[in-house]
Amino acid sequence: MATININADDFEDTITQNDIVLVDFWADWCGPCKRFAPVYEKASEEYGDVTFAKLDTEANRALSGQLGIEGIPTLMAFREGVLVFNQAGALPGSALKQVIDAVKGLNMEEVHAQVAQLQAQHQH
C-alpha cells in the first residue's frame, strides 16, 4: 500500500478509522524530508497492514501548530487512535522498521489503561 496524503480535514478520521497509522509531517522546502520520503514509501510497501500518511505542514499550519510540530520531518505513530510515538528527524530504514515493529507489538490494553489514568489525573 502506498502512502496517502492527508490534511487537517481528514486527519482525525484517518487516525481513528485505522488500527495503526504513521504520519510523516513534511514540507516541500525541507531537504531531510525529501531524503526520508523514499524510505517511508518503501516501508509502506512492506507493511500492508499499516496506514502510511503524509501531511504537508505548509498547507496545514494550524493543525501542525496544534500538534506541536516544531521540526520536520516529524514522524507520529497512532494505534487505535492513541499517539504512541512522536519524533522529529529523518529516520533510516532500519530505525523506521524498529518503530513500526514496536508499535505493532504494543499491548494496547495497557496503553489504554495508561491513557485513562492520565486523563483521570488531569480531571482532578
ChimeraX commands (.cxc) that place a marker at each C-alpha (Angstrom):
marker #1 position 0.00,0.00,0.00 radius 0.5
marker #1 position 1.41,3.37,-0.96 radius 0.5
marker #1 position 1.42,6.45,1.19 radius 0.5
marker #1 position -1.67,8.66,1.27 radius 0.5
marker #1 position -1.76,12.43,1.51 radius 0.5
marker #1 position -3.95,13.75,4.30 radius 0.5
marker #1 position -4.84,17.22,5.53 radius 0.5
marker #1 position -6.44,18.88,8.54 radius 0.5
marker #1 position -9.92,17.84,7.33 radius 0.5
marker #1 position -9.31,14.08,7.23 radius 0.5
marker #1 position -6.53,13.79,9.85 radius 0.5
marker #1 position -8.88,12.78,12.70 radius 0.5
marker #1 position -10.80,10.25,10.59 radius 0.5
marker #1 position -7.58,8.72,9.30 radius 0.5
marker #1 position -6.16,8.07,12.77 radius 0.5
marker #1 position -9.43,6.86,14.30 radius 0.5
marker #1 position -10.62,4.64,11.44 radius 0.5
marker #1 position -7.38,2.66,11.02 radius 0.5
marker #1 position -5.63,0.46,13.58 radius 0.5
marker #1 position -2.04,1.65,13.01 radius 0.5
marker #1 position -1.33,4.96,11.31 radius 0.5
marker #1 position 2.04,6.59,10.73 radius 0.5
marker #1 position 2.00,10.27,9.79 radius 0.5
marker #1 position 5.01,11.92,8.16 radius 0.5
marker #1 position 4.88,15.69,8.67 radius 0.5
marker #1 position 6.89,17.30,5.88 radius 0.5
marker #1 position 7.29,20.39,3.69 radius 0.5
marker #1 position 8.43,20.87,0.13 radius 0.5
marker #1 position 11.39,23.08,1.11 radius 0.5
marker #1 position 12.76,20.56,3.65 radius 0.5
marker #1 position 15.84,18.62,2.46 radius 0.5
marker #1 position 15.73,15.91,5.17 radius 0.5
marker #1 position 12.01,15.42,4.34 radius 0.5
marker #1 position 12.91,14.72,0.72 radius 0.5
marker #1 position 15.56,12.19,1.81 radius 0.5
marker #1 position 13.12,10.48,4.18 radius 0.5
marker #1 position 10.30,10.22,1.61 radius 0.5
marker #1 position 11.68,7.17,-0.32 radius 0.5
marker #1 position 12.48,5.38,2.97 radius 0.5
marker #1 position 8.90,5.98,4.13 radius 0.5
marker #1 position 7.45,4.94,0.76 radius 0.5
marker #1 position 9.47,1.70,0.76 radius 0.5
marker #1 position 8.25,0.83,4.28 radius 0.5
marker #1 position 4.66,1.49,3.15 radius 0.5
marker #1 position 5.08,-1.24,0.54 radius 0.5
marker #1 position 6.47,-3.70,3.11 radius 0.5
marker #1 position 3.79,-3.17,5.78 radius 0.5
marker #1 position 0.41,-3.61,4.10 radius 0.5
marker #1 position -1.45,-3.63,7.44 radius 0.5
marker #1 position -0.22,-0.15,8.42 radius 0.5
marker #1 position -1.60,3.15,7.06 radius 0.5
marker #1 position 1.19,5.48,5.93 radius 0.5
marker #1 position 0.03,9.08,5.68 radius 0.5
marker #1 position 1.85,12.27,4.74 radius 0.5
marker #1 position 0.80,15.71,5.90 radius 0.5
marker #1 position 2.19,18.89,4.33 radius 0.5
marker #1 position 2.91,21.25,7.24 radius 0.5
marker #1 position 2.90,24.30,4.95 radius 0.5
marker #1 position -0.64,23.59,3.76 radius 0.5
marker #1 position -1.83,22.63,7.27 radius 0.5
marker #1 position -0.15,25.18,9.53 radius 0.5
marker #1 position -2.94,25.37,12.13 radius 0.5
marker #1 position -3.05,21.59,12.65 radius 0.5
marker #1 position 0.76,21.37,12.73 radius 0.5
marker #1 position 0.75,24.06,15.42 radius 0.5
marker #1 position -1.93,22.29,17.46 radius 0.5
marker #1 position 0.12,19.08,17.32 radius 0.5
marker #1 position 3.27,20.90,18.42 radius 0.5
marker #1 position 5.26,20.17,15.28 radius 0.5
marker #1 position 8.47,22.16,15.64 radius 0.5
marker #1 position 10.97,20.35,13.44 radius 0.5
marker #1 position 10.38,18.42,10.25 radius 0.5
marker #1 position 10.29,15.77,9.22 radius 0.5
marker #1 position 8.36,14.61,12.27 radius 0.5
marker #1 position 7.00,11.09,12.44 radius 0.5
marker #1 position 3.99,10.31,14.60 radius 0.5
marker #1 position 2.54,6.86,15.08 radius 0.5
marker #1 position -1.03,6.27,16.23 radius 0.5
marker #1 position -2.53,2.96,17.28 radius 0.5
marker #1 position -6.24,2.65,17.97 radius 0.5
marker #1 position -6.38,6.45,17.84 radius 0.5
marker #1 position -3.70,6.93,20.53 radius 0.5
marker #1 position -0.44,8.77,19.84 radius 0.5
marker #1 position 2.23,6.19,20.73 radius 0.5
marker #1 position 5.33,7.64,19.00 radius 0.5
marker #1 position 6.41,11.18,18.17 radius 0.5
marker #1 position 9.89,12.08,16.95 radius 0.5
marker #1 position 11.41,14.79,14.79 radius 0.5
marker #1 position 14.16,13.92,12.33 radius 0.5
marker #1 position 14.56,11.65,9.33 radius 0.5
marker #1 position 14.90,8.02,10.36 radius 0.5
marker #1 position 16.97,5.49,8.44 radius 0.5
marker #1 position 15.01,2.50,7.13 radius 0.5
marker #1 position 16.19,0.18,9.92 radius 0.5
marker #1 position 15.05,2.61,12.63 radius 0.5
marker #1 position 11.69,3.12,10.90 radius 0.5
marker #1 position 11.16,-0.66,10.88 radius 0.5
marker #1 position 12.01,-0.80,14.60 radius 0.5
marker #1 position 9.38,1.87,15.30 radius 0.5
marker #1 position 6.75,0.04,13.24 radius 0.5
marker #1 position 7.52,-3.31,14.87 radius 0.5
marker #1 position 7.41,-1.71,18.34 radius 0.5
marker #1 position 4.05,-0.08,17.61 radius 0.5
marker #1 position 2.68,-3.38,16.30 radius 0.5
marker #1 position 3.95,-5.13,19.45 radius 0.5
marker #1 position 2.32,-2.76,21.93 radius 0.5
marker #1 position -0.13,-4.15,24.44 radius 0.5
marker #1 position -2.97,-1.76,23.72 radius 0.5
marker #1 position -4.92,-2.75,26.85 radius 0.5
marker #1 position -2.00,-1.37,28.90 radius 0.5
marker #1 position -1.75,1.73,26.70 radius 0.5
marker #1 position -5.47,2.50,27.03 radius 0.5
marker #1 position -5.23,1.96,30.80 radius 0.5
marker #1 position -2.33,4.44,30.99 radius 0.5
marker #1 position -4.26,6.97,28.90 radius 0.5
marker #1 position -7.31,6.61,31.14 radius 0.5
marker #1 position -5.09,7.06,34.21 radius 0.5
marker #1 position -3.54,10.25,32.78 radius 0.5
marker #1 position -6.95,11.63,31.85 radius 0.5
marker #1 position -8.24,10.91,35.35 radius 0.5
marker #1 position -5.26,12.76,36.86 radius 0.5
marker #1 position -5.91,15.80,34.68 radius 0.5
marker #1 position -9.56,15.95,35.76 radius 0.5
marker #1 position -8.64,16.41,39.44 radius 0.5
marker link #1:1,2 radius 0.2
marker link #1:2,3 radius 0.2
marker link #1:3,4 radius 0.2
marker link #1:4,5 radius 0.2
marker link #1:5,6 radius 0.2
marker link #1:6,7 radius 0.2
marker link #1:7,8 radius 0.2
marker link #1:8,9 radius 0.2
marker link #1:9,10 radius 0.2
marker link #1:10,11 radius 0.2
marker link #1:11,12 radius 0.2
marker link #1:12,13 radius 0.2
marker link #1:13,14 radius 0.2
marker link #1:14,15 radius 0.2
marker link #1:15,16 radius 0.2
marker link #1:16,17 radius 0.2
marker link #1:17,18 radius 0.2
marker link #1:18,19 radius 0.2
marker link #1:19,20 radius 0.2
marker link #1:20,21 radius 0.2
marker link #1:21,22 radius 0.2
marker link #1:22,23 radius 0.2
marker link #1:23,24 radius 0.2
marker link #1:24,25 radius 0.2
marker link #1:25,26 radius 0.2
marker link #1:26,27 radius 0.2
marker link #1:27,28 radius 0.2
marker link #1:28,29 radius 0.2
marker link #1:29,30 radius 0.2
marker link #1:30,31 radius 0.2
marker link #1:31,32 radius 0.2
marker link #1:32,33 radius 0.2
marker link #1:33,34 radius 0.2
marker link #1:34,35 radius 0.2
marker link #1:35,36 radius 0.2
marker link #1:36,37 radius 0.2
marker link #1:37,38 radius 0.2
marker link #1:38,39 radius 0.2
marker link #1:39,40 radius 0.2
marker link #1:40,41 radius 0.2
marker link #1:41,42 radius 0.2
marker link #1:42,43 radius 0.2
marker link #1:43,44 radius 0.2
marker link #1:44,45 radius 0.2
marker link #1:45,46 radius 0.2
marker link #1:46,47 radius 0.2
marker link #1:47,48 radius 0.2
marker link #1:48,49 radius 0.2
marker link #1:49,50 radius 0.2
marker link #1:50,51 radius 0.2
marker link #1:51,52 radius 0.2
marker link #1:52,53 radius 0.2
marker link #1:53,54 radius 0.2
marker link #1:54,55 radius 0.2
marker link #1:55,56 radius 0.2
marker link #1:56,57 radius 0.2
marker link #1:57,58 radius 0.2
marker link #1:58,59 radius 0.2
marker link #1:59,60 radius 0.2
marker link #1:60,61 radius 0.2
marker link #1:61,62 radius 0.2
marker link #1:62,63 radius 0.2
marker link #1:63,64 radius 0.2
marker link #1:64,65 radius 0.2
marker link #1:65,66 radius 0.2
marker link #1:66,67 radius 0.2
marker link #1:67,68 radius 0.2
marker link #1:68,69 radius 0.2
marker link #1:69,70 radius 0.2
marker link #1:70,71 radius 0.2
marker link #1:71,72 radius 0.2
marker link #1:72,73 radius 0.2
marker link #1:73,74 radius 0.2
marker link #1:74,75 radius 0.2
marker link #1:75,76 radius 0.2
marker link #1:76,77 radius 0.2
marker link #1:77,78 radius 0.2
marker link #1:78,79 radius 0.2
marker link #1:79,80 radius 0.2
marker link #1:80,81 radius 0.2
marker link #1:81,82 radius 0.2
marker link #1:82,83 radius 0.2
marker link #1:83,84 radius 0.2
marker link #1:84,85 radius 0.2
marker link #1:85,86 radius 0.2
marker link #1:86,87 radius 0.2
marker link #1:87,88 radius 0.2
marker link #1:88,89 radius 0.2
marker link #1:89,90 radius 0.2
marker link #1:90,91 radius 0.2
marker link #1:91,92 radius 0.2
marker link #1:92,93 radius 0.2
marker link #1:93,94 radius 0.2
marker link #1:94,95 radius 0.2
marker link #1:95,96 radius 0.2
marker link #1:96,97 radius 0.2
marker link #1:97,98 radius 0.2
marker link #1:98,99 radius 0.2
marker link #1:99,100 radius 0.2
marker link #1:100,101 radius 0.2
marker link #1:101,102 radius 0.2
marker link #1:102,103 radius 0.2
marker link #1:103,104 radius 0.2
marker link #1:104,105 radius 0.2
marker link #1:105,106 radius 0.2
marker link #1:106,107 radius 0.2
marker link #1:107,108 radius 0.2
marker link #1:108,109 radius 0.2
marker link #1:109,110 radius 0.2
marker link #1:110,111 radius 0.2
marker link #1:111,112 radius 0.2
marker link #1:112,113 radius 0.2
marker link #1:113,114 radius 0.2
marker link #1:114,115 radius 0.2
marker link #1:115,116 radius 0.2
marker link #1:116,117 radius 0.2
marker link #1:117,118 radius 0.2
marker link #1:118,119 radius 0.2
marker link #1:119,120 radius 0.2
marker link #1:120,121 radius 0.2
marker link #1:121,122 radius 0.2
marker link #1:122,123 radius 0.2
marker link #1:123,124 radius 0.2
view
